[in-house]
Amino acid sequence: MADEKVVFLTQKAYDTLKDELAHREGEYREEITERIAAARAEGDLSENGGYQAAREEQGKNEGRINELIVKLRNAKILHAPAAGTVGNGSVVVLELAGREMTYVLGSRDISVATDYDVVSTDSPMGAAIVGAHTGDTVTYKAPNGRDISVRIKDARPLE
């Protein structure tokens, strides 16, 4: 538990993950159990592909359940900064080399509740734009060592 870190989520992302957990612990778990029982009834398990596949799916489901429990236990609901300021939970429109790109700043877990690409605050670009304001130009060092400048065209809270 010492290595568990806070997971910042929007309320919508939190609710989506909570619904997924309920589904996986309930009807999906029961469906897998029924498939295992049906395959077991067929006889020889060593050459029963349906049984092996259902057991593998059961393991994946239980792993995802455990992952969701930890994420939800460590979740903090984001309260994005006001429009014009970039922070966790902001939708940010950036201009880079004449191209406009729109991202949400936050953890990849937010992506379950949005169609935007997500940029982590731990990434070089994400760390550089936190706290910036609409109209600012921010420079960060890319992983290849080059300096890259981006202009903040817009920043607003993710709804």
Stockholm file with secondary structure:
# STOCKHOLM 1.0

chainA/1-159         MADEKVVFLTQKAYDTLKDELAHREGEYREEITERIAAARAEGDLSENGGYQAAREEQGKNEGRINELIVKLRNAKILHAPAAGTVGNGSVVVLELAGREMTYVLGSRDISVATDYDVVSTDSPMGAAIVGAHTGDTVTYKAPNGRDISVRIKDARPLE
#=GR chainA/1-159 SS CTTCCCEEECHHHHHHHHHHHHHHHTHHHHHHHHHHHHHHHTSCSTTCHHHHHHHHHHHHHHHHHHHHHHHHHTEEECCCCCTTBCCTTEEEEEEETTEEEEEEESCGGGGGGCSSEEECTTSHHHHHHTTCBTTCEEEEECTTSCEEEEEEEEEEECC
#=GC SS_cons         CTTCCCEEECHHHHHHHHHHHHHHHTHHHHHHHHHHHHHHHTSCSTTCHHHHHHHHHHHHHHHHHHHHHHHHHTEEECCCCCTTBCCTTEEEEEEETTEEEEEEESCGGGGGGCSSEEECTTSHHHHHHTTCBTTCEEEEECTTSCEEEEEEEEEEECC
//
